[in-house]
Amino acid sequence: MSLPLIQNYIDGEWVESTSTTFGDVWNPATAEKIARVAYGTTEDVERAVKAAQDAYWDWRTTPPLSRARYLFRLKEAFEENFEDIAAVLTTEQGKCIDEARGEVRRMIENVEHATGVTTLMCGYTLEDIATDIDCYGHPQPLGVFAGIAPYNFPAMVPWWFLPYALVTGNTYILKPSEQVPMTQTRVFEIIDEIGFPEGVVNMVHGSRDVVNGLLDNPDIAGVSFVGSTPTAKYIYRRCGETGKRVQALGGAKNIVAVMPDANIDAAMPSLITSFFGCSGQRCLSGAVLVPVGDVADELIEKFTAAAKIMKIGSGLDESTGMGPVVSAAHRERVLGYIEKGLEEGADLVMDGRNFAVAEYPNGFFVGPTLFDNVKPDMTICREEIFGPVVSVVRARDLDEVVDLINTRGFGNAACIYTNNGATAREFKYRVLPSMVGINIGIAAPMSFFPFGGAGNSMFGDIKAHGQEIFKFFTDTKVVIQRWL
């Protein structure tokens, strides 16, 4: 049986790529090929840019409330297809179905938030800045924008940006991850049914050539990216050279501290989810667990006990607690970090190597892994692993925790478990990351707050979603007038 071929969506039509190079899409739980995707070309990009340019002026002059009405209809259509989108997501990405549902819910929440454009895009006026002179500020769209999305959240992350670009009057080109193209293909089928004007929203599949085509095209005003830090740096630099606006969200090394006064039993479910949700493949995953003072032994004992009873298998099974990693190549990368931790002298308490799921012997599984007595300068404590590997660094006090967080180079998120308000306040005040959790293991802001880190976790000035995202997709035209 031939595999379905993933198509581009350009100018309101499903079209095949001009490429002759193709990649396989896998079900990570079964290691079965489920689709093929073309690794697109700059010709595909140019076609999408032309369609977006041709559609821009009519869309830009459409009243904001009218643009928002498309999103209202889209939101309802997403609700009607909620379970279908989640199932496609789990099938190609591997995460648990309940995690997929949560991701789709966050996708929809961004559509809802973007519909507030008539309030959030209002300009400002000041009369009589001088005798008989008034001043007005008008936020205006800029043209064609592009988004380059990662594999770990194929539904949600593109929609941190796309609805805001559209509702502010820009047109858009999305490049999903070539590893997980099916989720946005399902989403764009729904977009097609809604009937957006042709060329307003487009999708081009591919890899490096498509990315570079988007970065270098002079008719693209700005780019949003989420992925690894090396790629984020590359995109940030390349956009700077061509004068594009850019949001480039990179990697992380998130630290979760547990103070001696924390309620460990109450915290345990969220701790397990923080480190092993999405098999550790998210920029807000816990990476380093830091027990403070004499809480270490109790915490490690209870944490490992909870991890050992977690069911691991296909994400489509409602009882599964952790699914596979996304690919065979990524599994080898994660296993390489486990070997590195052993080489550098960390104590392997839980070993996820050679982990097998009887029903899915070929799946890309890595079992829950925990290293104790990890030193801050070890590779597994410095580099982003992006897998279900926990490094335990024991700390004497809060000062050591803060120092550990602020010397990782990343600045995405940091979390603390404590029942002491003064401790929590000092922690959130002193740590450098932009997203802080207190008695919460995953500091994930909802759509009406900004999402993004600091340091090597964020390149650019304006973060994803929240109120400030409207500024990324608009430029304020200032008009100073006097009538003579």
C-alpha positions in Angstrom: 0.0 0.0 0.0 1.4 3.4 -1.0 1.9 6.0 1.7 0.0 9.3 1.6 2.1 12.2 0.3 1.8 15.4 2.3 1.1 18.4 0.2 1.7 22.1 0.4 -1.1 24.6 0.8 -0.6 27.6 -1.3 -3.0 30.3 -2.6 -6.0 28.3 -1.2 -5.1 25.1 -3.0 -3.4 21.8 -2.1 -0.4 21.5 -4.4 2.5 19.1 -4.7 6.1 20.3 -4.1 8.5 20.9 -6.9 11.0 18.8 -4.9 12.3 15.4 -5.9 13.5 14.7 -2.4 11.2 13.0 0.1 11.3 12.0 3.8 9.3 9.5 5.8 6.9 10.3 8.6 6.9 7.7 11.4 4.6 6.5 14.1 7.1 6.6 17.0 5.3 4.0 19.1 5.2 1.3 16.3 8.2 2.5 14.1 5.9 2.2 11.1 6.0 4.6 8.2 2.7 6.5 8.0 3.3 9.1 5.3 5.8 10.8 3.0 6.7 14.5 2.9 8.5 16.4 0.2 11.6 18.4 1.3 10.5 21.5 -0.5 12.5 24.0 -2.6 13.0 27.7 -2.8 10.7 27.6 -5.8 7.9 26.4 -3.4 8.8 29.2 -1.0 8.7 31.8 -3.8 5.3 30.6 -4.9 3.9 30.9 -1.4 5.4 34.3 -0.9 3.9 35.6 -4.2 0.5 34.2 -3.1 0.8 35.9 0.3 1.9 39.2 -1.3 -1.0 39.2 -3.8 -3.5 38.6 -1.0 -2.0 41.1 1.4 -3.6 44.4 0.4 -7.1 43.1 0.3 -6.6 41.4 3.6 -4.8 44.4 5.2 -7.8 46.6 4.2 -10.3 44.2 5.6 -11.6 45.6 8.9 -10.1 44.0 12.0 -13.4 42.8 13.3 -14.1 41.1 10.0 -10.7 39.4 10.1 -11.5 38.3 13.7 -14.8 36.7 12.5 -12.8 34.2 10.4 -11.0 33.2 13.7 -14.3 32.9 15.5 -15.5 30.4 12.9 -12.1 28.7 12.9 -12.3 28.3 16.7 -15.7 26.5 16.4 -14.4 24.3 13.7 -11.4 23.3 15.8 -13.7 22.4 18.7 -15.7 20.2 16.4 -12.6 18.4 15.2 -10.8 18.4 18.6 -10.4 14.7 19.1 -9.4 14.1 15.5 -6.6 16.7 15.7 -5.3 15.2 19.0 -5.3 11.7 17.6 -3.3 12.7 14.5 -0.9 14.6 16.7 -0.3 11.6 19.0 0.1 9.2 16.1 2.9 11.1 14.5 4.6 12.7 17.5 4.2 10.0 20.1 3.0 12.0 23.2 0.2 10.7 25.3 -3.3 11.4 24.0 -4.2 13.5 27.1 -1.1 15.6 26.5 -2.2 16.0 22.9 -5.6 17.2 24.0 -4.0 19.8 26.3 -1.9 21.0 23.4 -4.9 21.3 21.1 -6.7 23.2 23.8 -3.8 25.7 24.0 -3.9 26.0 20.3 -7.5 27.0 20.4 -6.9 29.4 23.3 -4.5 31.4 21.1 -7.2 31.7 18.4 -9.6 32.9 21.1 -7.1 35.4 22.4 -6.3 36.8 18.9 -10.0 37.6 18.4 -9.5 40.4 20.9 -7.7 42.4 18.2 -10.2 45.3 18.3 -9.1 46.0 21.9 -5.5 44.9 21.8 -4.6 46.7 18.5 -6.1 50.1 19.4 -3.8 53.0 18.8 -3.4 56.1 20.8 -4.0 59.8 20.5 -2.7 63.0 22.2 -4.3 66.3 21.3 -2.5 69.6 21.6 1.0 68.3 21.9 1.7 71.9 20.8 -0.6 74.8 19.8 -3.2 73.4 17.4 -1.1 70.2 16.8 -2.3 66.7 17.5 -0.5 63.4 17.4 -1.8 59.9 16.6 -0.3 56.4 16.7 -1.7 53.9 14.3 -0.6 50.2 14.5 -0.4 48.8 11.0 0.5 45.4 9.5 3.7 44.9 7.7 3.1 42.3 5.0 4.1 38.7 4.8 5.3 36.8 7.9 6.6 33.2 8.2 6.7 30.7 11.0 9.2 27.8 11.4 7.8 25.2 13.9 9.4 22.4 16.0 8.4 18.7 16.2 7.5 18.6 19.9 4.3 20.6 19.8 3.1 20.3 16.2 -0.4 21.7 16.9 0.2 24.4 19.5 3.4 26.2 18.6 2.5 27.4 15.1 -0.6 29.0 16.7 1.5 31.0 19.1 2.1 33.2 16.1 -0.2 32.5 13.1 -3.6 33.8 14.4 -2.0 37.1 15.6 -0.3 37.7 12.3 -3.6 37.1 10.4 -5.9 39.1 12.7 -3.6 42.2 12.6 -3.8 42.2 8.8 -0.7 40.3 7.7 -0.5 37.2 5.5 1.3 34.1 6.5 3.5 31.2 5.5 4.0 28.2 7.9 6.7 25.6 7.7 5.9 22.8 10.1 8.6 20.4 11.2 9.2 17.8 8.5 9.1 15.1 11.2 5.5 15.9 12.1 3.7 17.4 9.1 0.4 15.6 9.5 -1.0 17.6 12.3 -0.9 21.0 10.6 -2.1 19.3 7.4 -5.2 18.3 9.3 -5.5 21.8 10.7 -5.1 23.4 7.3 -7.9 21.1 5.9 -10.1 22.8 8.5 -8.8 26.2 7.5 -9.6 25.4 3.9 -13.2 24.6 4.9 -13.6 27.9 6.7 -12.8 29.7 3.4 -10.1 32.2 4.2 -9.4 34.4 1.1 -6.9 32.7 -1.2 -3.2 33.4 -0.3 -3.9 34.8 3.2 -2.5 31.7 4.9 -0.1 29.2 3.3 2.0 26.2 4.3 5.2 24.9 2.7 6.7 21.6 3.9 10.4 20.9 3.9 13.7 21.2 5.7 16.8 23.4 5.4 16.2 24.6 1.9 12.8 25.9 2.8 14.0 27.5 6.0 16.8 29.3 4.1 14.4 30.3 1.4 12.1 32.0 4.0 15.0 33.7 5.8 16.5 35.1 2.6 13.4 36.1 0.7 13.3 39.9 0.7 9.5 40.1 0.7 9.1 38.4 4.1 8.8 41.0 6.8 9.5 38.8 9.8 10.0 35.2 11.1 9.0 33.4 14.2 10.9 30.3 15.2 10.9 27.7 18.0 13.5 25.0 18.3 17.1 24.4 19.4 19.4 27.2 20.5 22.0 26.7 17.7 19.2 27.0 15.1 17.7 29.9 16.9 21.0 31.8 16.9 21.4 31.0 13.2 17.9 32.3 12.3 18.4 35.4 14.5 21.6 36.3 12.8 20.3 35.6 9.3 17.2 37.7 9.8 19.3 40.5 11.2 21.4 40.5 8.1 18.3 40.8 5.9 16.5 43.3 8.1 13.6 41.0 9.2 11.8 41.1 12.4 12.6 37.9 14.4 11.4 35.9 17.3 13.7 32.9 17.8 12.9 30.8 20.8 15.7 28.3 21.7 16.5 25.5 24.1 16.5 25.2 27.8 18.0 23.5 30.9 15.2 24.0 33.4 15.9 23.5 37.1 13.3 22.4 39.6 14.2 23.0 43.2 12.6 21.3 46.2 13.0 22.9 49.6 13.0 21.0 52.9 9.6 22.4 53.8 7.9 21.4 50.6 5.0 18.9 50.6 6.7 16.2 48.6 3.7 13.9 48.4 1.4 16.6 47.1 4.1 17.8 44.7 5.0 14.4 43.3 2.3 14.2 40.4 3.4 17.5 39.0 7.1 16.7 39.4 6.7 13.5 37.5 4.8 15.3 34.7 7.4 18.1 34.6 10.2 15.7 34.0 8.6 12.9 32.0 5.7 14.6 30.2 6.1 14.6 26.4 9.0 12.2 27.2 11.0 15.2 28.2 10.8 16.7 24.7 9.7 20.2 25.6 11.4 23.5 26.4 9.6 23.7 29.7 10.5 20.2 30.8 12.3 19.8 34.1 15.9 18.8 33.4 17.7 19.2 36.7 16.1 18.2 40.0 17.7 20.1 43.0 16.8 18.8 46.4 17.9 21.3 49.1 19.3 20.3 52.4 18.2 17.1 54.0 15.2 16.5 51.7 17.3 14.7 49.1 17.1 11.1 50.0 13.3 11.2 50.7 12.7 13.1 47.5 14.8 10.7 45.3 13.2 7.6 46.9 9.6 8.9 46.3 10.4 10.3 42.8 11.9 7.0 41.6 9.0 5.0 43.1 6.5 7.2 41.2 8.5 7.0 38.0 8.7 3.2 38.1 4.9 2.7 38.2 4.3 5.0 35.3 2.9 3.1 32.3 5.0 3.5 29.1 3.6 2.7 25.7 1.5 4.0 22.9 0.2 7.5 23.4 -3.2 6.5 22.0 -3.7 4.2 25.1 -5.6 6.4 27.6 -3.7 4.7 30.5 -0.2 5.5 29.1 1.8 7.9 31.3 4.8 8.4 28.9 5.2 7.7 25.2 8.2 7.2 22.9 10.6 9.9 21.8 10.0 11.2 18.3 12.4 9.2 16.2 15.1 6.5 16.2 17.8 9.2 15.6 16.6 11.2 18.6 16.5 8.0 20.8 20.2 7.4 19.9 21.0 11.0 20.9 19.3 10.7 24.3 21.1 7.3 24.9 24.3 9.0 24.1 23.8 11.5 26.9 23.1 8.7 29.3 26.4 7.1 28.4 28.1 10.5 28.8 26.7 10.8 32.3 28.2 7.5 33.2 31.5 8.5 31.7 31.6 11.6 33.8 31.0 9.8 37.0 27.3 10.5 37.9 25.4 7.7 39.7 22.8 6.0 37.5 19.8 5.3 39.8 17.2 4.6 37.1 18.4 3.3 33.7 16.3 3.9 30.7 18.6 2.2 28.2 17.4 -1.0 26.6 13.9 -0.2 27.6 11.3 -2.3 25.8 7.5 -2.2 25.5 6.3 -5.7 24.8 3.4 -4.6 22.6 5.6 -2.3 20.6 9.1 -3.9 20.3 10.3 -1.6 17.6 9.1 1.7 19.1 11.4 4.6 19.8 11.3 4.2 23.6 13.6 5.5 26.3 12.7 4.6 29.9 12.7 7.1 32.8 16.3 7.8 33.7 17.7 9.4 36.8 21.3 10.3 37.7 22.2 11.3 41.3 25.2 13.2 42.5 25.5 15.2 39.3 28.0 18.0 39.3 27.2 21.4 37.8 30.0 21.2 35.2 29.0 17.8 33.9 27.7 17.6 30.3 24.3 16.2 31.4 23.9 19.3 33.7 24.9 21.8 31.0 23.4 20.7 27.7 19.8 20.2 26.7 19.1 16.5 26.4 15.4 16.8 25.4 14.5 13.4 26.7 13.3 11.6 29.9 16.7 12.0 31.7 16.8 13.6 35.2 20.0 15.0 36.7 19.9 15.4 40.5 22.2 18.1 41.8 22.1 18.3 45.6 22.2 21.8 47.1 22.9 23.1 50.6 20.7 26.2 50.4 18.8 28.6 48.2 22.0 30.5 47.3 23.4 27.4 45.6 20.1 26.9 43.8 20.1 30.4 42.4 23.7 30.2 41.4 23.1 26.9 39.6 20.2 28.3 37.6 21.9 31.6 36.7 25.0 29.8 35.4 23.4 27.4 32.9 23.4 30.0 30.1 19.8 29.2 29.3 17.0 31.3 30.8 13.7 29.7 29.9 12.1 28.5 33.1 12.9 27.7 36.8 10.6 26.2 39.4 10.6 25.9 43.2 8.5 23.8 45.6 8.2 25.4 49.1 5.6 26.4 51.7 7.6 29.5 52.7 6.4 32.7 51.0 9.7 34.5 51.7 11.7 31.8 50.1 9.4 31.8 47.0 9.7 35.5 46.7 13.4 35.6 47.0 13.6 32.8 44.4 11.5 34.5 41.8 13.2 37.8 42.4 16.8 36.5 41.9 16.6 33.9 39.2 17.2 35.0 35.6 14.7 32.9 33.6 11.6 34.6 32.3 9.1 32.0 33.4 9.0 30.9 37.0 6.9 28.3 38.7 6.1 28.2 42.4 4.8 24.8 43.5 4.2 24.2 39.8 6.7 22.1 37.8 5.9 23.4 34.3 5.7 27.2 34.2 3.6 27.4 31.0 1.9 30.8 30.5 -1.6 30.8 29.0 -2.2 32.6 25.7 -2.9 36.0 27.3 0.6 36.1 28.9 3.9 36.2 27.0 5.9 33.0 26.4 9.6 33.1 26.0 12.9 32.9 27.9 16.1 34.9 28.4 19.8 34.3 27.7 20.3 31.5 25.2 16.7 30.5 25.3 15.4 33.6 23.5 16.8 35.7 20.6 14.7 38.7 19.7 12.8 41.3 21.7 9.1 40.3 21.6 7.9 37.0 22.9 5.2 34.6 21.8 1.5 35.3 22.4 0.3 37.5 25.2 -0.5 41.2 24.6 2.9 42.1 23.2 2.7 39.7 20.3 0.4 42.3 18.6 3.4 44.6 18.5 5.6 42.1 16.7 3.1 41.9 13.8 2.5 45.7 13.5 4.4 48.9 13.2 3.1 52.1 14.7 2.7 54.9 12.2 2.9 58.2 14.0 0.9 61.1 12.4 1.5 64.6 13.6 -1.0 67.0 12.2 -2.0 70.6 12.1 -4.8 72.3 10.1 -3.9 75.6 8.7 
